[in-house]
Amino acid sequence: MFKSARSYPAWLFWIVAWLVLGAGLGLRDPWPADEPRFALVAMQMVESGQWLFPHRGGELYSDKPPFFMWMQALAYQATGQWRVAFLLPSLLAALGTLWCVVDLGRRLWTPRVGYYAGWALLLTVHFVYQSKKAQIDPLVVFWITLANYGLLRHLLTGPAWRWWVLGWFAAGMGTITKGVGALALLMLAPLALAAVLRPLRAALAPGGVAHRALAWVEMPVRAGIGRGYFWLGPLAFVFAVALWIAPMATVALTHSDPVYRGYLGDLLLRQTAVRYSKSWDHHQPPWYHLGVMLSMWLPLMFALPWALPAWRRRLARLDPRYVLPMAWWLLVIVFFSIPQGKRDVYILPALPMACLMFAPLLPGILRRAWPRRIGFAFAALIVLALLGVGLSMWFGNPGFERKLIAERDFTDGARGLAAGVLAIACWGLAALLWAGPRRPILGMAATLCGLWVLNGVLVAPVLNDSSSARGVMSKVAARIGPEAELGLVAWKEQNLLRTQSRTTTFGFKMRWPEQLKQGLAWQAQAPRTRWLLVQDPALPACVDRNRAEIGGRSNRRIWWLVPYAARETCPAAPPLRPHEDDTD
């Protein structure tokens, strides 16, 4: 089956990677908070042919650059299936990130170290959790990792000018994907510092600590920094950014509608510089990302106590294979710790380089008794927790079932969900028993891989209707019939994405009272065939709830289906309840 014994680790790793990251592809729809938004924008690109300026409903969508949505739209044109297309860019980006880490580890150390780095990344909870979601971040992580790969190929194994240019180009692509792609260029910060300090070396005593430290000044020379080829890198970065910025800015600034100039300002200033300097959401303390790494970067971080002394010795030798990636890792942490607004996903781009730093040490660390015990205990705790939850659901926890029904309209009970959870727990138990005390790390790896595969295949499809709004929108379409029209008020992206009726919206960012005012006027034009679907907090008191119907529950929200007869007594602009402007 395999050409040689050396090919077996490669086949095993990539088959497992495809299974872990790809399990469940095509079995679910986009889930909030971000997935329906991006899928809706991509769908509207395909349907309207307007790719340069993304839209959400009838409004321009300026929160994020459109590159990720372009990838989803192209994936749909290639596959013809939105259930596959919306997740495909994240899957391919995650596999590309794994390849960069594995190949870089192989080139800087050995093939074995490369696969240790790959397994470390594949088994880290944060990486897989994000890679199985249709968000921009997996693609950003890929571009930043590819940029790191290209720069390090040139600086540590080069000169390799093609990789140098590719590294800068990838940083530019990351920038037009989500602004922060340029962080990859912080990899050059130690070299820039060395170049500035280069004149000091001649004044120091040869052989001293300071003299050896400033030996770094030779690296910029060896890397060709300052030569003609150097400038091809910055030019490649500018070219990548201009691929989108140039045509978009040209059209926006010359368009007769000022909305497009507002789009340009919001996207390039408010959502980047202003958001960084004056964050308006997700406020966290400065040490927040340290907690994220220690909790979400498991099981990798279990090796940290043994890695720290080894890193100190290697850094004392000024080994550039450690100095450059570790300096970059530290700079990324500092960068994202400065603003008040922080989310766990912000620090994710640093994870691939962190895995690369752990990889040469892992063979020795995993031969120690305590890391093996911790790995086994970690997997055992996961299995016991899943077993407890699954048995509780299976034998009936009335409070749990009531919560599922109240928040998600999960009317089928908890048996299907319980079966999936118990299947994962049984797999983990079997994996630990098979591995035994002699191979605890293998048992842990099998448990984690099985968890992600079975979750994608068994659990996600059970939760799909209640988590994606497909269930609510199917019920609404069946209730009003194929000839009726539906108007959305205080709607979320998943409602428009999963609608099965002829649907009209009245703005998204617009305040709810104005949406409702326009919706009532629209409904009055054809009272017999037009219905309104209104989120519960936006439903005015003047609506007769005996004539209105609960259209369904989804994602902890209640949706009311309002016929014309239920709102006949409402004024033209009815007052709403105090929390009417919750447009989150």
SULPE-V240561 format. One record per backbone hydrogen bond with DSSP energy under -0.5 kcal/mol. NH is the residue of the N-H (numbers start at 1). CO is the residue of the C=O. E is the energy in kcal/mol with one decimal. If there is no record, write none. Layout:
NH	CO	E
NH	CO	E
//
This chain:
7	4	-0.8
8	4	-0.6
8	5	-0.7
9	5	-0.6
10	6	-0.6
11	7	-2.5
12	8	-2.8
13	9	-2.4
14	10	-2.5
15	11	-2.2
16	12	-2.2
17	13	-2.5
18	14	-2.2
19	15	-2.1
20	16	-3.1
21	17	-2.5
22	18	-2.1
23	19	-1.6
25	22	-2.2
26	83	-1.0
27	24	-2.4
32	467	-0.8
35	31	-0.9
38	34	-2.0
39	35	-2.4
40	36	-2.5
41	37	-2.2
42	38	-2.4
43	39	-2.6
44	40	-2.4
45	41	-1.7
46	42	-2.0
47	43	-2.5
48	44	-2.5
49	45	-2.3
51	49	-1.0
54	52	-0.6
56	59	-3.0
57	55	-0.5
59	56	-1.7
61	54	-2.6
62	60	-0.7
67	176	-0.7
70	66	-2.4
71	67	-1.9
72	68	-1.9
73	69	-2.5
74	70	-2.8
75	71	-2.3
76	72	-2.0
77	73	-2.1
78	74	-1.6
79	75	-2.2
80	76	-3.5
84	81	-0.6
85	81	-3.0
86	82	-2.4
87	84	-0.8
88	84	-1.4
89	85	-0.7
91	87	-2.0
92	88	-2.6
93	89	-2.3
94	90	-2.4
95	91	-2.2
96	92	-2.3
97	93	-2.3
98	94	-2.2
99	95	-2.2
100	96	-2.2
101	97	-2.1
102	98	-2.8
103	99	-2.9
104	100	-2.2
105	101	-2.4
106	102	-2.1
107	103	-2.1
108	104	-2.6
109	105	-2.0
110	105	-0.5
114	110	-2.1
115	111	-2.0
116	112	-1.9
117	113	-2.4
118	114	-2.0
119	115	-2.7
120	116	-2.4
121	117	-2.0
122	118	-2.7
123	119	-2.2
124	120	-0.5
124	121	-0.8
125	298	-2.6
126	296	-1.9
128	124	-1.7
129	125	-2.6
130	126	-1.9
131	127	-2.2
132	128	-1.5
133	130	-1.6
135	133	-1.7
139	136	-0.7
140	136	-1.9
141	137	-2.9
142	138	-1.9
143	139	-2.3
144	140	-2.6
145	141	-2.6
146	142	-2.9
147	143	-2.3
148	144	-2.5
149	145	-2.7
150	146	-2.6
151	147	-2.5
152	148	-2.7
153	149	-2.6
154	150	-1.6
155	151	-2.8
156	152	-2.7
157	152	-0.7
157	153	-1.0
158	154	-0.8
164	160	-1.8
165	161	-2.3
166	162	-2.5
167	163	-2.6
168	164	-1.7
169	165	-2.6
170	166	-3.0
171	167	-1.9
172	168	-2.0
173	169	-2.3
174	170	-2.5
175	171	-1.5
176	172	-1.8
177	173	-0.6
178	174	-2.4
179	175	-2.2
180	178	-5.0
181	174	-0.7
182	179	-0.9
183	180	-2.2
184	181	-1.7
185	182	-1.7
186	183	-1.9
187	184	-1.7
188	185	-2.0
189	186	-1.7
192	188	-2.4
193	189	-2.4
194	190	-2.2
195	191	-2.5
196	192	-1.8
197	193	-1.9
198	194	-0.7
200	197	-1.7
201	197	-0.6
201	198	-1.3
203	200	-1.0
204	201	-1.5
208	205	-1.6
212	208	-2.7
213	209	-2.7
214	210	-2.2
215	212	-1.4
216	213	-1.4
217	214	-2.1
218	215	-1.8
219	216	-1.3
220	216	-0.8
221	217	-0.6
222	218	-2.8
223	219	-3.1
224	221	-1.0
225	220	-2.3
227	224	-2.3
230	227	-0.5
231	227	-0.6
231	228	-1.0
232	229	-1.5
233	229	-0.6
233	230	-1.5
234	230	-0.7
235	231	-1.8
236	232	-2.0
237	233	-2.0
238	234	-2.4
239	235	-2.5
240	236	-2.3
241	237	-2.3
242	238	-2.5
243	239	-1.2
243	240	-0.5
244	241	-1.1
245	241	-2.3
246	242	-1.2
247	242	-0.6
248	244	-2.0
249	245	-3.0
250	246	-2.1
251	247	-2.3
252	248	-2.6
253	249	-2.6
254	250	-1.2
255	251	-1.1
258	256	-0.6
260	257	-1.5
261	257	-0.5
262	258	-2.0
263	259	-2.0
264	260	-2.0
265	261	-2.2
266	262	-2.5
267	263	-2.4
268	264	-2.3
269	265	-1.9
270	265	-1.4
271	266	-2.5
272	269	-1.0
274	269	-2.4
275	269	-0.5
275	270	-1.0
276	272	-2.1
277	273	-2.6
278	274	-3.0
284	340	-2.5
288	285	-1.8
290	287	-0.8
291	287	-1.4
292	288	-1.8
293	289	-2.4
294	290	-2.1
295	291	-1.3
296	292	-3.1
297	292	-0.7
297	293	-1.0
298	295	-0.5
301	297	-1.9
302	299	-1.5
303	300	-1.9
304	301	-1.4
306	303	-0.7
307	303	-1.7
308	304	-2.3
309	305	-0.6
310	306	-0.8
311	307	-2.8
312	308	-2.2
313	309	-1.8
314	310	-2.0
315	311	-3.0
316	312	-1.9
317	313	-1.1
318	315	-1.4
319	314	-2.0
320	318	-0.6
322	319	-1.9
323	319	-2.5
324	320	-1.7
326	322	-2.3
327	323	-2.4
328	324	-2.2
329	325	-2.5
330	326	-2.3
331	327	-2.2
332	328	-2.4
333	329	-2.0
334	330	-2.3
335	331	-2.7
336	332	-2.2
337	333	-1.1
338	334	-1.0
338	335	-0.6
339	335	-0.6
342	282	-3.4
346	343	-1.5
347	343	-0.5
347	344	-0.8
348	345	-1.1
349	346	-0.5
350	347	-1.7
351	348	-2.1
354	350	-1.8
355	351	-2.6
356	352	-1.8
357	353	-1.7
358	354	-1.8
359	355	-2.0
360	356	-0.6
361	358	-1.6
362	358	-1.2
362	359	-0.6
363	359	-0.6
365	361	-2.4
366	362	-3.0
367	364	-1.0
368	365	-1.7
372	368	-1.1
373	369	-2.3
374	370	-2.7
375	371	-2.3
376	372	-2.1
377	373	-2.7
378	374	-2.5
379	375	-2.0
380	376	-2.6
381	377	-2.5
382	378	-1.7
383	379	-2.3
384	380	-2.7
385	381	-2.5
386	382	-2.5
387	383	-2.6
388	384	-2.4
389	385	-2.4
390	386	-2.9
391	387	-2.5
392	388	-2.0
393	389	-2.2
394	390	-2.6
395	391	-2.5
396	393	-0.8
398	396	-0.6
400	397	-0.6
401	397	-2.2
402	398	-2.6
403	399	-1.9
404	400	-2.1
405	401	-2.4
406	402	-2.8
407	403	-2.6
408	404	-2.1
409	405	-1.4
410	404	-1.4
411	409	-1.9
413	410	-1.1
418	414	-3.0
419	415	-2.5
420	416	-1.6
421	417	-2.2
422	418	-2.7
423	419	-2.0
424	420	-1.9
425	421	-2.3
426	422	-2.7
427	423	-2.2
428	424	-2.5
429	425	-2.4
430	426	-2.5
431	427	-2.6
432	428	-2.3
433	429	-2.2
434	430	-2.5
435	431	-2.5
436	432	-2.5
439	435	-0.8
439	436	-0.9
440	437	-0.5
443	439	-2.0
444	440	-2.4
445	441	-2.5
446	442	-2.5
447	443	-2.1
448	444	-2.4
449	445	-2.5
450	446	-2.4
451	447	-2.1
452	448	-1.9
453	449	-2.2
454	450	-2.8
455	451	-2.0
456	452	-1.9
457	453	-1.8
458	454	-3.0
459	454	-1.1
460	455	-2.8
462	458	-0.6
462	459	-0.5
463	459	-1.7
464	460	-0.9
467	463	-1.9
468	464	-2.3
469	465	-0.7
471	465	-1.8
473	469	-2.4
474	470	-2.2
475	471	-2.1
476	472	-2.5
477	473	-2.2
478	474	-2.2
479	475	-2.1
480	476	-2.4
481	477	-1.6
484	481	-0.8
485	529	-3.1
486	502	-3.0
487	531	-2.6
488	504	-2.4
489	533	-2.5
495	492	-1.5
496	492	-1.2
497	493	-2.5
498	494	-1.9
499	496	-0.6
502	484	-0.7
503	501	-0.6
504	486	-2.6
506	488	-0.6
506	507	-0.6
514	511	-0.5
515	511	-2.0
516	512	-2.9
517	513	-2.4
518	514	-2.3
519	515	-2.5
520	516	-2.8
521	517	-1.9
522	518	-2.4
523	519	-2.5
524	520	-2.1
525	521	-0.7
525	522	-0.8
526	523	-1.3
527	524	-0.6
529	526	-1.1
530	526	-1.2
531	485	-2.3
532	562	-2.1
533	487	-3.1
534	532	-0.6
534	560	-2.8
535	489	-1.4
536	558	-2.7
538	535	-1.8
539	535	-0.5
539	536	-1.6
540	538	-0.5
541	575	-0.5
543	540	-1.5
544	566	-3.2
545	543	-0.9
547	544	-1.3
548	544	-2.2
549	561	-2.3
551	549	-0.8
551	559	-2.3
552	559	-1.3
554	557	-2.4
555	466	-0.9
556	407	-2.7
557	407	-0.5
557	554	-1.2
559	552	-2.5
560	534	-3.2
561	549	-3.6
562	532	-3.4
562	560	-0.7
563	561	-0.6
564	527	-0.6
566	563	-1.1
567	564	-1.6
568	565	-0.6
570	567	-1.6
574	571	-0.7
577	537	-0.6
580	577	-1.6
582	579	-1.1
583	581	-1.7
//
